[in-house]
């Protein structure tokens, strides 16, 4: 039977842990509102920009004369995987789900004989991938000092990626992140950003609006494509930010409830042990009195 003092100390320890997890849950809930609003506000802009670039790409075509970010290098031998995770833990399976999807892509690409390079954004992804794929890492972006993500952060990452592409370091780039759906649902997503891929929609049907571009469609697309890469990365960062806070809020809520249940069990065990000690002491007193 556990010592009463040990049980009492353990109950006090779990109560302290519950206070921490409850506070973290409340902080995550407050941050989630701002992060969710930012992610939802960025979606229409990203979708419209993708639609405009998709329309231009359909007109220009992806031939040899098209922009390099659209036509590609003519090969898909070397792949750059940009794995975007959180700088901190205690957010359930948020980081692990992104890394798991990236691992699946790495194994598939290597099985096909492709060369894989990894650029990590966020400490947790780097820590998990370093164990098995440390030799594939070509860089890391540390955002631990960034209090609020802005477009400038995405532009810096996009600049690194575009410089590496211009230097011929890779042929295809894909970003990995979590798309925010709700507090309990974040969807691991892989999105190719180089060469640019656009969904074919019905927006260019016959009779629809026709536009003239100045100076030319090729020149406009040449300018928009680098901005599109930065916009996609920025959208992914915002989606990740909302998903991280949603996952942390859910994880801390579960931890708080589990701590409460553990406190109840320990309290029952403490009361039973205390009752047994009191009973034994009464038996000893009664036995001693009868012996006189």
ZATIZA-522715 format. One record per residue (C-alpha): residue number from 1; residue in three letters; x, y, z. Coordinates in steps of 0.02 Angstrom, whole numbers, plus 32768, in hexadecimal, padded with zeros to 4 digits. Example, Ala and Ser with C-alpha at 12.3 -4.5 7.8 and 13.67 -1.06 7.14 Angstrom:
# residues 2
<rec kolmi="1" lumti="ALA" xx="8267" yy="7F1F" zz="8186"/>
<rec kolmi="2" lumti="SER" xx="82AC" yy="7FCB" zz="8165"/>
END
This chain:
# residues 292
<rec kolmi="1" lumti="UNK" xx="8000" yy="8000" zz="8000"/>
<rec kolmi="2" lumti="UNK" xx="8049" yy="80AB" zz="7FCE"/>
<rec kolmi="3" lumti="UNK" xx="8086" yy="8120" zz="8054"/>
<rec kolmi="4" lumti="UNK" xx="8009" yy="81A9" zz="8081"/>
<rec kolmi="5" lumti="UNK" xx="808C" yy="8230" zz="806D"/>
<rec kolmi="6" lumti="UNK" xx="80BB" yy="81F0" zz="7FBF"/>
<rec kolmi="7" lumti="UNK" xx="8005" yy="81F0" zz="7F8A"/>
<rec kolmi="8" lumti="UNK" xx="7FEC" yy="829F" zz="7FCD"/>
<rec kolmi="9" lumti="UNK" xx="8086" yy="82DF" zz="7F70"/>
<rec kolmi="10" lumti="UNK" xx="804D" yy="828C" zz="7ED0"/>
<rec kolmi="11" lumti="UNK" xx="7FA0" yy="82D9" zz="7EDC"/>
<rec kolmi="12" lumti="UNK" xx="7FEE" yy="8385" zz="7EF6"/>
<rec kolmi="13" lumti="UNK" xx="8060" yy="8367" zz="7E5F"/>
<rec kolmi="14" lumti="UNK" xx="7FD1" yy="8335" zz="7DEC"/>
<rec kolmi="15" lumti="UNK" xx="7F6C" yy="83CC" zz="7E26"/>
<rec kolmi="16" lumti="UNK" xx="7FFE" yy="843D" zz="7DF7"/>
<rec kolmi="17" lumti="UNK" xx="8008" yy="83E9" zz="7D4D"/>
<rec kolmi="18" lumti="UNK" xx="7F4D" yy="8402" zz="7D34"/>
<rec kolmi="19" lumti="UNK" xx="7F5F" yy="84BC" zz="7D57"/>
<rec kolmi="20" lumti="UNK" xx="7FE7" yy="84C7" zz="7CD1"/>
<rec kolmi="21" lumti="UNK" xx="7F86" yy="8466" zz="7C4E"/>
<rec kolmi="22" lumti="UNK" xx="7EE9" yy="84CD" zz="7C71"/>
<rec kolmi="23" lumti="UNK" xx="7F4B" yy="856E" zz="7C5C"/>
<rec kolmi="24" lumti="UNK" xx="7F99" yy="8530" zz="7BBA"/>
<rec kolmi="25" lumti="UNK" xx="7EED" yy="8500" zz="7B7A"/>
<rec kolmi="26" lumti="UNK" xx="7EAB" yy="85B0" zz="7B9B"/>
<rec kolmi="27" lumti="UNK" xx="7F43" yy="8601" zz="7B49"/>
<rec kolmi="28" lumti="UNK" xx="7F31" yy="8591" zz="7AB0"/>
<rec kolmi="29" lumti="UNK" xx="7E78" yy="85BB" zz="7AA5"/>
<rec kolmi="30" lumti="UNK" xx="7EA0" yy="8675" zz="7AA4"/>
<rec kolmi="31" lumti="UNK" xx="7F29" yy="8661" zz="7A21"/>
<rec kolmi="32" lumti="UNK" xx="7EB9" yy="85EF" zz="79B9"/>
<rec kolmi="33" lumti="UNK" xx="7E3A" yy="8678" zz="7999"/>
<rec kolmi="34" lumti="UNK" xx="7EBC" yy="86EB" zz="794D"/>
<rec kolmi="35" lumti="UNK" xx="7F14" yy="8660" zz="78ED"/>
<rec kolmi="36" lumti="UNK" xx="7E71" yy="861C" zz="78A7"/>
<rec kolmi="37" lumti="UNK" xx="7E3A" yy="86C8" zz="786E"/>
<rec kolmi="38" lumti="UNK" xx="7EE1" yy="86E5" zz="7818"/>
<rec kolmi="39" lumti="UNK" xx="7EDA" yy="863D" zz="77BF"/>
<rec kolmi="40" lumti="UNK" xx="7E27" yy="8655" zz="7785"/>
<rec kolmi="41" lumti="UNK" xx="7E48" yy="8706" zz="7748"/>
<rec kolmi="42" lumti="UNK" xx="7EDF" yy="86CB" zz="76E2"/>
<rec kolmi="43" lumti="UNK" xx="7E81" yy="8641" zz="7687"/>
<rec kolmi="44" lumti="UNK" xx="7E1A" yy="86AD" zz="760F"/>
<rec kolmi="45" lumti="UNK" xx="7EB5" yy="870F" zz="75DA"/>
<rec kolmi="46" lumti="UNK" xx="7F1A" yy="8672" zz="75BC"/>
<rec kolmi="47" lumti="UNK" xx="7E8D" yy="8620" zz="755C"/>
<rec kolmi="48" lumti="UNK" xx="7E70" yy="86B9" zz="74EE"/>
<rec kolmi="49" lumti="UNK" xx="7F29" yy="86CC" zz="74CB"/>
<rec kolmi="50" lumti="UNK" xx="7F35" yy="8615" zz="749C"/>
<rec kolmi="51" lumti="UNK" xx="7E9F" yy="862A" zz="7429"/>
<rec kolmi="52" lumti="UNK" xx="7EEE" yy="86C0" zz="73D1"/>
<rec kolmi="53" lumti="UNK" xx="7F95" yy="8667" zz="73BC"/>
<rec kolmi="54" lumti="UNK" xx="7F3B" yy="85CA" zz="7381"/>
<rec kolmi="55" lumti="UNK" xx="7EE0" yy="8630" zz="72FD"/>
<rec kolmi="56" lumti="UNK" xx="7F83" yy="867F" zz="72C3"/>
<rec kolmi="57" lumti="UNK" xx="7FDC" yy="85D7" zz="72C4"/>
<rec kolmi="58" lumti="UNK" xx="7F53" yy="858B" zz="7258"/>
<rec kolmi="59" lumti="UNK" xx="7F69" yy="8618" zz="71DA"/>
<rec kolmi="60" lumti="UNK" xx="8027" yy="8617" zz="71DA"/>
<rec kolmi="61" lumti="UNK" xx="803C" yy="855C" zz="71E4"/>
<rec kolmi="62" lumti="UNK" xx="80C8" yy="84FC" zz="7238"/>
<rec kolmi="63" lumti="UNK" xx="813A" yy="84F0" zz="71A4"/>
<rec kolmi="64" lumti="UNK" xx="81F4" yy="8512" zz="719E"/>
<rec kolmi="65" lumti="UNK" xx="81D5" yy="85CB" zz="7184"/>
<rec kolmi="66" lumti="UNK" xx="816F" yy="85DB" zz="7223"/>
<rec kolmi="67" lumti="UNK" xx="81AF" yy="8616" zz="72CD"/>
<rec kolmi="68" lumti="UNK" xx="8223" yy="859B" zz="7324"/>
<rec kolmi="69" lumti="UNK" xx="81B3" yy="8592" zz="73BE"/>
<rec kolmi="70" lumti="UNK" xx="8126" yy="8555" zz="734D"/>
<rec kolmi="71" lumti="UNK" xx="817E" yy="84E9" zz="72CC"/>
<rec kolmi="72" lumti="UNK" xx="81F8" yy="849B" zz="7347"/>
<rec kolmi="73" lumti="UNK" xx="82A7" yy="845E" zz="7321"/>
<rec kolmi="74" lumti="UNK" xx="826F" yy="83D2" zz="72B0"/>
<rec kolmi="75" lumti="UNK" xx="829B" yy="8351" zz="7335"/>
<rec kolmi="76" lumti="UNK" xx="8257" yy="8313" zz="73DA"/>
<rec kolmi="77" lumti="UNK" xx="82F3" yy="82BD" zz="7419"/>
<rec kolmi="78" lumti="UNK" xx="8312" yy="832A" zz="74B3"/>
<rec kolmi="79" lumti="UNK" xx="8286" yy="8354" zz="752D"/>
<rec kolmi="80" lumti="UNK" xx="828A" yy="83D7" zz="75B7"/>
<rec kolmi="81" lumti="UNK" xx="8214" yy="83B5" zz="7647"/>
<rec kolmi="82" lumti="UNK" xx="81EB" yy="844C" zz="76B3"/>
<rec kolmi="83" lumti="UNK" xx="81AB" yy="8403" zz="7757"/>
<rec kolmi="84" lumti="UNK" xx="8151" yy="8487" zz="77BF"/>
<rec kolmi="85" lumti="UNK" xx="8130" yy="845D" zz="7876"/>
<rec kolmi="86" lumti="UNK" xx="8125" yy="84B7" zz="791D"/>
<rec kolmi="87" lumti="UNK" xx="81B2" yy="84FC" zz="7987"/>
<rec kolmi="88" lumti="UNK" xx="8164" yy="84B2" zz="7A24"/>
<rec kolmi="89" lumti="UNK" xx="8113" yy="8410" zz="7A5A"/>
<rec kolmi="90" lumti="UNK" xx="8081" yy="83E5" zz="7ACB"/>
<rec kolmi="91" lumti="UNK" xx="8008" yy="83ED" zz="7A38"/>
<rec kolmi="92" lumti="UNK" xx="7FD3" yy="8339" zz="7A26"/>
<rec kolmi="93" lumti="UNK" xx="7FF8" yy="82E7" zz="797E"/>
<rec kolmi="94" lumti="UNK" xx="8009" yy="838C" zz="7920"/>
<rec kolmi="95" lumti="UNK" xx="80C3" yy="837E" zz="78FA"/>
<rec kolmi="96" lumti="UNK" xx="80C6" yy="82C1" zz="78E8"/>
<rec kolmi="97" lumti="UNK" xx="803C" yy="82C0" zz="7864"/>
<rec kolmi="98" lumti="UNK" xx="809E" yy="8338" zz="77F4"/>
<rec kolmi="99" lumti="UNK" xx="8140" yy="82D8" zz="780B"/>
<rec kolmi="100" lumti="UNK" xx="80E7" yy="8233" zz="77E8"/>
<rec kolmi="101" lumti="UNK" xx="80A6" yy="8275" zz="7741"/>
<rec kolmi="102" lumti="UNK" xx="8154" yy="82B6" zz="7716"/>
<rec kolmi="103" lumti="UNK" xx="81A1" yy="820E" zz="7741"/>
<rec kolmi="104" lumti="UNK" xx="8127" yy="81B6" zz="76CD"/>
<rec kolmi="105" lumti="UNK" xx="8157" yy="822A" zz="763F"/>
<rec kolmi="106" lumti="UNK" xx="8211" yy="8215" zz="7662"/>
<rec kolmi="107" lumti="UNK" xx="8205" yy="8158" zz="765E"/>
<rec kolmi="108" lumti="UNK" xx="819B" yy="8159" zz="75C0"/>
<rec kolmi="109" lumti="UNK" xx="8211" yy="81D0" zz="7566"/>
<rec kolmi="110" lumti="UNK" xx="82AD" yy="8170" zz="759B"/>
<rec kolmi="111" lumti="UNK" xx="8259" yy="80CF" zz="7564"/>
<rec kolmi="112" lumti="UNK" xx="8244" yy="811E" zz="74B8"/>
<rec kolmi="113" lumti="UNK" xx="82FD" yy="814A" zz="74B3"/>
<rec kolmi="114" lumti="UNK" xx="82E5" yy="8205" zz="74CF"/>
<rec kolmi="115" lumti="UNK" xx="835B" yy="8276" zz="752F"/>
<rec kolmi="116" lumti="UNK" xx="8308" yy="82C4" zz="75C8"/>
<rec kolmi="117" lumti="UNK" xx="833B" yy="8362" zz="7624"/>
<rec kolmi="118" lumti="UNK" xx="82E6" yy="83A5" zz="76C0"/>
<rec kolmi="119" lumti="UNK" xx="82CF" yy="8457" zz="76FD"/>
<rec kolmi="120" lumti="UNK" xx="827D" yy="8460" zz="77A8"/>
<rec kolmi="121" lumti="UNK" xx="8218" yy="84F0" zz="77EE"/>
<rec kolmi="122" lumti="UNK" xx="81FB" yy="84D8" zz="78A8"/>
<rec kolmi="123" lumti="UNK" xx="8265" yy="847F" zz="792A"/>
<rec kolmi="124" lumti="UNK" xx="81F4" yy="83E9" zz="7949"/>
<rec kolmi="125" lumti="UNK" xx="81F9" yy="83AE" zz="7895"/>
<rec kolmi="126" lumti="UNK" xx="82B6" yy="83BD" zz="788F"/>
<rec kolmi="127" lumti="UNK" xx="82C8" yy="8358" zz="7930"/>
<rec kolmi="128" lumti="UNK" xx="825C" yy="82C9" zz="78F0"/>
<rec kolmi="129" lumti="UNK" xx="82A5" yy="82C0" zz="7841"/>
<rec kolmi="130" lumti="UNK" xx="835A" yy="82D5" zz="7878"/>
<rec kolmi="131" lumti="UNK" xx="835E" yy="8224" zz="78C2"/>
<rec kolmi="132" lumti="UNK" xx="8341" yy="81CA" zz="781D"/>
<rec kolmi="133" lumti="UNK" xx="835C" yy="824E" zz="7796"/>
<rec kolmi="134" lumti="UNK" xx="83E0" yy="82C1" zz="77DE"/>
<rec kolmi="135" lumti="UNK" xx="844D" yy="82AA" zz="7745"/>
<rec kolmi="136" lumti="UNK" xx="83C0" yy="82ED" zz="76D5"/>
<rec kolmi="137" lumti="UNK" xx="83AD" yy="8393" zz="7730"/>
<rec kolmi="138" lumti="UNK" xx="83EC" yy="842C" zz="76D3"/>
<rec kolmi="139" lumti="UNK" xx="83AE" yy="84B4" zz="7748"/>
<rec kolmi="140" lumti="UNK" xx="833D" yy="84EA" zz="77D5"/>
<rec kolmi="141" lumti="UNK" xx="82D1" yy="8584" zz="77F4"/>
<rec kolmi="142" lumti="UNK" xx="82C1" yy="85B7" zz="78AA"/>
<rec kolmi="143" lumti="UNK" xx="8223" yy="8617" zz="78D3"/>
<rec kolmi="144" lumti="UNK" xx="822E" yy="8603" zz="7990"/>
<rec kolmi="145" lumti="UNK" xx="824A" yy="86BD" zz="79AB"/>
<rec kolmi="146" lumti="UNK" xx="81B8" yy="86F1" zz="793C"/>
<rec kolmi="147" lumti="UNK" xx="8124" yy="8727" zz="79A6"/>
<rec kolmi="148" lumti="UNK" xx="80AA" yy="8740" zz="7917"/>
<rec kolmi="149" lumti="UNK" xx="80C3" yy="86F8" zz="786A"/>
<rec kolmi="150" lumti="UNK" xx="80C2" yy="8774" zz="77DB"/>
<rec kolmi="151" lumti="UNK" xx="80D5" yy="8772" zz="771F"/>
<rec kolmi="152" lumti="UNK" xx="818B" yy="87A5" zz="7735"/>
<rec kolmi="153" lumti="UNK" xx="81B0" yy="86FE" zz="7789"/>
<rec kolmi="154" lumti="UNK" xx="8165" yy="86A0" zz="76F7"/>
<rec kolmi="155" lumti="UNK" xx="81C1" yy="870F" zz="767B"/>
<rec kolmi="156" lumti="UNK" xx="8268" yy="86E5" zz="76CE"/>
<rec kolmi="157" lumti="UNK" xx="8245" yy="862A" zz="76C0"/>
<rec kolmi="158" lumti="UNK" xx="820A" yy="863F" zz="760C"/>
<rec kolmi="159" lumti="UNK" xx="82A8" yy="86A0" zz="75E5"/>
<rec kolmi="160" lumti="UNK" xx="8315" yy="8611" zz="7622"/>
<rec kolmi="161" lumti="UNK" xx="82B1" yy="8592" zz="75BE"/>
<rec kolmi="162" lumti="UNK" xx="82B2" yy="85F9" zz="751F"/>
<rec kolmi="163" lumti="UNK" xx="836E" yy="861A" zz="752D"/>
<rec kolmi="164" lumti="UNK" xx="838D" yy="855F" zz="753D"/>
<rec kolmi="165" lumti="UNK" xx="831C" yy="853D" zz="74A8"/>
<rec kolmi="166" lumti="UNK" xx="8375" yy="85BF" zz="743F"/>
<rec kolmi="167" lumti="UNK" xx="841A" yy="856D" zz="746F"/>
<rec kolmi="168" lumti="UNK" xx="83DB" yy="84C6" zz="742E"/>
<rec kolmi="169" lumti="UNK" xx="83DA" yy="846F" zz="74D8"/>
<rec kolmi="170" lumti="UNK" xx="8332" yy="841A" zz="74BD"/>
<rec kolmi="171" lumti="UNK" xx="82AA" yy="83FD" zz="743B"/>
<rec kolmi="172" lumti="UNK" xx="820B" yy="83EE" zz="74A3"/>
<rec kolmi="173" lumti="UNK" xx="81DD" yy="8440" zz="7548"/>
<rec kolmi="174" lumti="UNK" xx="814F" yy="8408" zz="75BA"/>
<rec kolmi="175" lumti="UNK" xx="8116" yy="8453" zz="765F"/>
<rec kolmi="176" lumti="UNK" xx="80CE" yy="83ED" zz="76EF"/>
<rec kolmi="177" lumti="UNK" xx="805B" yy="8439" zz="7770"/>
<rec kolmi="178" lumti="UNK" xx="7FB5" yy="8422" zz="77C9"/>
<rec kolmi="179" lumti="UNK" xx="7F16" yy="846F" zz="7783"/>
<rec kolmi="180" lumti="UNK" xx="7EA5" yy="84B1" zz="780D"/>
<rec kolmi="181" lumti="UNK" xx="7DF3" yy="8470" zz="780B"/>
<rec kolmi="182" lumti="UNK" xx="7DBF" yy="8477" zz="78C2"/>
<rec kolmi="183" lumti="UNK" xx="7E05" yy="8469" zz="7972"/>
<rec kolmi="184" lumti="UNK" xx="7E02" yy="83AB" zz="7965"/>
<rec kolmi="185" lumti="UNK" xx="7E29" yy="839A" zz="78AC"/>
<rec kolmi="186" lumti="UNK" xx="7ECA" yy="83CD" zz="7856"/>
<rec kolmi="187" lumti="UNK" xx="7EF0" yy="837D" zz="77AE"/>
<rec kolmi="188" lumti="UNK" xx="7FA6" yy="8355" zz="777D"/>
<rec kolmi="189" lumti="UNK" xx="7FC0" yy="83A1" zz="76D1"/>
<rec kolmi="190" lumti="UNK" xx="8045" yy="8392" zz="764B"/>
<rec kolmi="191" lumti="UNK" xx="8043" yy="841C" zz="75C6"/>
<rec kolmi="192" lumti="UNK" xx="80B8" yy="842D" zz="7532"/>
<rec kolmi="193" lumti="UNK" xx="80EF" yy="84E1" zz="751B"/>
<rec kolmi="194" lumti="UNK" xx="817A" yy="84CE" zz="7499"/>
<rec kolmi="195" lumti="UNK" xx="8156" yy="84B5" zz="740A"/>
<rec kolmi="196" lumti="UNK" xx="80B1" yy="850D" zz="7426"/>
<rec kolmi="197" lumti="UNK" xx="8017" yy="849E" zz="741C"/>
<rec kolmi="198" lumti="UNK" xx="7F6A" yy="84E6" zz="7405"/>
<rec kolmi="199" lumti="UNK" xx="7EC2" yy="8492" zz="7412"/>
<rec kolmi="200" lumti="UNK" xx="7E5F" yy="8494" zz="7371"/>
<rec kolmi="201" lumti="UNK" xx="7DB8" yy="84E5" zz="7392"/>
<rec kolmi="202" lumti="UNK" xx="7D21" yy="8519" zz="7330"/>
<rec kolmi="203" lumti="UNK" xx="7D42" yy="85D3" zz="7342"/>
<rec kolmi="204" lumti="UNK" xx="7D84" yy="85E6" zz="7290"/>
<rec kolmi="205" lumti="UNK" xx="7CE8" yy="85A9" zz="7239"/>
<rec kolmi="206" lumti="UNK" xx="7CB6" yy="85F2" zz="7192"/>
<rec kolmi="207" lumti="UNK" xx="7C5C" yy="8698" zz="71A3"/>
<rec kolmi="208" lumti="UNK" xx="7CBA" yy="86C1" zz="7243"/>
<rec kolmi="209" lumti="UNK" xx="7D1A" yy="8762" zz="725C"/>
<rec kolmi="210" lumti="UNK" xx="7DB3" yy="877B" zz="71EF"/>
<rec kolmi="211" lumti="UNK" xx="7E47" yy="87E3" zz="7229"/>
<rec kolmi="212" lumti="UNK" xx="7ED5" yy="883B" zz="71D2"/>
<rec kolmi="213" lumti="UNK" xx="7F78" yy="883E" zz="7233"/>
<rec kolmi="214" lumti="UNK" xx="7FF9" yy="88C6" zz="7229"/>
<rec kolmi="215" lumti="UNK" xx="808C" yy="88B7" zz="720C"/>
<rec kolmi="216" lumti="UNK" xx="8068" yy="8800" zz="71E2"/>
<rec kolmi="217" lumti="UNK" xx="8024" yy="8762" zz="722F"/>
<rec kolmi="218" lumti="UNK" xx="80D3" yy="8717" zz="7239"/>
<rec kolmi="219" lumti="UNK" xx="811B" yy="87B0" zz="7290"/>
<rec kolmi="220" lumti="UNK" xx="808B" yy="87B9" zz="730E"/>
<rec kolmi="221" lumti="UNK" xx="809A" yy="86FF" zz="7333"/>
<rec kolmi="222" lumti="UNK" xx="8157" yy="870F" zz="7346"/>
<rec kolmi="223" lumti="UNK" xx="813B" yy="8790" zz="73CE"/>
<rec kolmi="224" lumti="UNK" xx="80A9" yy="8737" zz="7422"/>
<rec kolmi="225" lumti="UNK" xx="80F5" yy="8689" zz="7431"/>
<rec kolmi="226" lumti="UNK" xx="8179" yy="86B8" zz="74B6"/>
<rec kolmi="227" lumti="UNK" xx="80F2" yy="8715" zz="7515"/>
<rec kolmi="228" lumti="UNK" xx="8085" yy="867B" zz="7505"/>
<rec kolmi="229" lumti="UNK" xx="810B" yy="860F" zz="7557"/>
<rec kolmi="230" lumti="UNK" xx="8118" yy="868A" zz="75E8"/>
<rec kolmi="231" lumti="UNK" xx="805A" yy="8691" zz="75F6"/>
<rec kolmi="232" lumti="UNK" xx="804A" yy="85D4" zz="75FD"/>
<rec kolmi="233" lumti="UNK" xx="80D1" yy="85CB" zz="7684"/>
<rec kolmi="234" lumti="UNK" xx="807D" yy="8657" zz="76E6"/>
<rec kolmi="235" lumti="UNK" xx="7FD4" yy="8600" zz="76DA"/>
<rec kolmi="236" lumti="UNK" xx="8024" yy="855E" zz="7716"/>
<rec kolmi="237" lumti="UNK" xx="8074" yy="85B9" zz="77AA"/>
<rec kolmi="238" lumti="UNK" xx="7FCD" yy="8603" zz="77DC"/>
<rec kolmi="239" lumti="UNK" xx="7F73" yy="855D" zz="77C9"/>
<rec kolmi="240" lumti="UNK" xx="7FFB" yy="850C" zz="7833"/>
<rec kolmi="241" lumti="UNK" xx="7FEC" yy="8593" zz="78B7"/>
<rec kolmi="242" lumti="UNK" xx="7F30" yy="857A" zz="78CA"/>
<rec kolmi="243" lumti="UNK" xx="7F44" yy="84BC" zz="78C7"/>
<rec kolmi="244" lumti="UNK" xx="7FCB" yy="84C1" zz="794C"/>
<rec kolmi="245" lumti="UNK" xx="7F61" yy="8527" zz="79C5"/>
<rec kolmi="246" lumti="UNK" xx="7EC8" yy="84BB" zz="79A4"/>
<rec kolmi="247" lumti="UNK" xx="7F2B" yy="841C" zz="79C2"/>
<rec kolmi="248" lumti="UNK" xx="7F7B" yy="8464" zz="7A60"/>
<rec kolmi="249" lumti="UNK" xx="7ED3" yy="849D" zz="7AA3"/>
<rec kolmi="250" lumti="UNK" xx="7E8A" yy="83EF" zz="7A87"/>
<rec kolmi="251" lumti="UNK" xx="7F23" yy="8397" zz="7AD0"/>
<rec kolmi="252" lumti="UNK" xx="7F26" yy="8405" zz="7B6C"/>
<rec kolmi="253" lumti="UNK" xx="7E6B" yy="83ED" zz="7B85"/>
<rec kolmi="254" lumti="UNK" xx="7E85" yy="8330" zz="7B81"/>
<rec kolmi="255" lumti="UNK" xx="7F19" yy="833F" zz="7BF7"/>
<rec kolmi="256" lumti="UNK" xx="7EB4" yy="83A9" zz="7C71"/>
<rec kolmi="257" lumti="UNK" xx="7E26" yy="832A" zz="7C74"/>
<rec kolmi="258" lumti="UNK" xx="7EA0" yy="8299" zz="7C89"/>
<rec kolmi="259" lumti="UNK" xx="7EF4" yy="82F4" zz="7D1A"/>
<rec kolmi="260" lumti="UNK" xx="7E4B" yy="830D" zz="7D6D"/>
<rec kolmi="261" lumti="UNK" xx="7E23" yy="8254" zz="7D5C"/>
<rec kolmi="262" lumti="UNK" xx="7ECD" yy="8226" zz="7DA2"/>
<rec kolmi="263" lumti="UNK" xx="7EB3" yy="829A" zz="7E36"/>
<rec kolmi="264" lumti="UNK" xx="7E0B" yy="8247" zz="7E5A"/>
<rec kolmi="265" lumti="UNK" xx="7E5A" yy="819A" zz="7E56"/>
<rec kolmi="266" lumti="UNK" xx="7EEC" yy="81CD" zz="7EC3"/>
<rec kolmi="267" lumti="UNK" xx="7E77" yy="8223" zz="7F3F"/>
<rec kolmi="268" lumti="UNK" xx="7E0F" yy="8184" zz="7F4F"/>
<rec kolmi="269" lumti="UNK" xx="7EAF" yy="811F" zz="7F68"/>
<rec kolmi="270" lumti="UNK" xx="7EEE" yy="819E" zz="7FE9"/>
<rec kolmi="271" lumti="UNK" xx="7E4A" yy="8197" zz="804A"/>
<rec kolmi="272" lumti="UNK" xx="7E4A" yy="80D9" zz="804A"/>
<rec kolmi="273" lumti="UNK" xx="7EFE" yy="80D2" zz="8085"/>
<rec kolmi="274" lumti="UNK" xx="7EDC" yy="8154" zz="810B"/>
<rec kolmi="275" lumti="UNK" xx="7E42" yy="80F3" zz="8144"/>
<rec kolmi="276" lumti="UNK" xx="7EA9" yy="8053" zz="814E"/>
<rec kolmi="277" lumti="UNK" xx="7F2E" yy="80AA" zz="81B8"/>
<rec kolmi="278" lumti="UNK" xx="7EAA" yy="80F0" zz="822E"/>
<rec kolmi="279" lumti="UNK" xx="7E57" yy="8045" zz="823C"/>
<rec kolmi="280" lumti="UNK" xx="7EFD" yy="7FF2" zz="8265"/>
<rec kolmi="281" lumti="UNK" xx="7F20" yy="8074" zz="82EB"/>
<rec kolmi="282" lumti="UNK" xx="7E73" yy="805A" zz="8339"/>
<rec kolmi="283" lumti="UNK" xx="7E8E" yy="7F9D" zz="8339"/>
<rec kolmi="284" lumti="UNK" xx="7F34" yy="7FB3" zz="8391"/>
<rec kolmi="285" lumti="UNK" xx="7EE7" yy="8028" zz="8414"/>
<rec kolmi="286" lumti="UNK" xx="7E56" yy="7FB1" zz="8434"/>
<rec kolmi="287" lumti="UNK" xx="7EC9" yy="7F1A" zz="843D"/>
<rec kolmi="288" lumti="UNK" xx="7F38" yy="7F74" zz="84B8"/>
<rec kolmi="289" lumti="UNK" xx="7EA5" yy="7FA8" zz="8524"/>
<rec kolmi="290" lumti="UNK" xx="7E63" yy="7EF5" zz="8529"/>
<rec kolmi="291" lumti="UNK" xx="7F0D" yy="7EB4" zz="855D"/>
<rec kolmi="292" lumti="UNK" xx="7F0E" yy="7F20" zz="85FB"/>
END
